[in-house]
Amino acid sequence: PEFEAIPAVINGCSDLMVEVFGDAGRHARSAVGVYKLPLGFAVEVDAVVEIR
């Protein structure tokens, strides 16, 4: 419950996507935090991608 760095985790994920995929990795996103996920995780990252 004391974890509040959700935006930092999501920023890191966004940075990684752009680093790996270049301009094709630029994306829209949202960040949602929850009290508790399975295994004690505080952040879940999902992606919907299109491969060309």
KEKE-3310 file (N, C-alpha, C; in steps of 0.2 Angstrom, whole numbers, plus 5000, padded with zeros to 4 digits):
npx = (5004:5010:5018:5021:5026:5021:5019:5033:5037:5029:5033:5046:5044:5038:5049:5058:5050:5052:5066:5068:5060:5062:5055:5044:5040:5034:5020:5003:4997:4991:4991:4987:4985:4984:4978:4982:4989:4990:5004:5009:5012:5012:5010:5004:5008:5001:5000:4994:4998:5003:5009:5019)
npy = (4994:5006:5009:5021:5024:5022:5029:5031:5018:5015:5025:5020:5008:5014:5021:5010:5003:5012:5013:4999:4997:5009:5023:5017:5011:5021:5027:5028:5029:5023:5025:5015:5012:4999:4992:4979:4966:4949:4940:4950:4961:4978:4985:4983:4979:4980:4976:4980:4976:4979:4969:4972)
npz = (5000:5002:4991:4979:4966:4954:4942:4938:4935:4924:4915:4914:4907:4895:4890:4887:4877:4867:4865:4861:4850:4842:4833:4830:4841:4848:4857:4864:4881:4897:4915:4928:4945:4957:4973:4976:4967:4960:4967:4974:4966:4961:4949:4933:4917:4901:4883:4867:4851:4834:4821:4807)
capx = (5000:5015:5021:5018:5030:5018:5021:5040:5037:5026:5038:5052:5041:5037:5056:5060:5047:5055:5072:5069:5057:5063:5049:5038:5038:5030:5013:4998:4997:4988:4994:4982:4988:4979:4981:4986:4989:4993:5011:5011:5014:5008:5009:5003:5009:4998:5001:4991:5003:5002:5016:5018)
capy = (5000:5012:5010:5026:5025:5019:5033:5029:5011:5016:5029:5016:5004:5018:5022:5003:5002:5017:5010:4993:4998:5015:5027:5012:5010:5027:5025:5031:5024:5026:5021:5013:5008:4995:4991:4973:4961:4943:4939:4956:4966:4984:4988:4978:4982:4976:4980:4978:4978:4977:4968:4973)
capz = (5000:5002:4984:4975:4961:4948:4935:4936:4932:4917:4911:4912:4901:4889:4888:4885:4871:4861:4865:4858:4843:4839:4832:4829:4848:4851:4859:4869:4887:4903:4921:4933:4951:4962:4980:4976:4961:4962:4969:4977:4961:4961:4943:4928:4910:4895:4877:4861:4846:4827:4818:4800)
cpx = (5004:5018:5017:5021:5027:5019:5028:5040:5034:5030:5044:5050:5040:5044:5059:5057:5050:5062:5073:5066:5058:5056:5043:5035:5034:5023:5009:4998:4993:4991:4988:4986:4982:4982:4985:4984:4991:5001:5013:5013:5009:5006:5008:5004:5006:4999:4997:4995:5001:5008:5014:5024)
cpy = (5006:5013:5015:5028:5022:5023:5032:5023:5012:5020:5024:5011:5007:5019:5015:5002:5006:5014:5004:4994:5004:5019:5023:5010:5016:5025:5029:5026:5028:5022:5021:5009:5005:4994:4984:4969:4955:4944:4946:4962:4972:4987:4982:4981:4977:4980:4976:4980:4975:4975:4968:4969)
cpz = (5000:4996:4980:4969:4954:4942:4933:4933:4925:4913:4909:4906:4895:4886:4884:4878:4865:4860:4860:4851:4840:4838:4832:4836:4852:4852:4864:4875:4892:4909:4926:4939:4955:4968:4979:4970:4964:4963:4972:4973:4962:4955:4938:4921:4905:4889:4872:4855:4839:4824:4811:4797)
residu = (PRO:GLU:PHE:GLU:ALA:ILE:PRO:ALA:VAL:ILE:ASN:GLY:CYS:SER:ASP:LEU:MET:VAL:GLU:VAL:PHE:GLY:ASP:ALA:GLY:ARG:HIS:ALA:ARG:SER:ALA:VAL:GLY:VAL:TYR:LYS:LEU:PRO:LEU:GLY:PHE:ALA:VAL:GLU:VAL:ASP:ALA:VAL:VAL:GLU:ILE:ARG)
# end
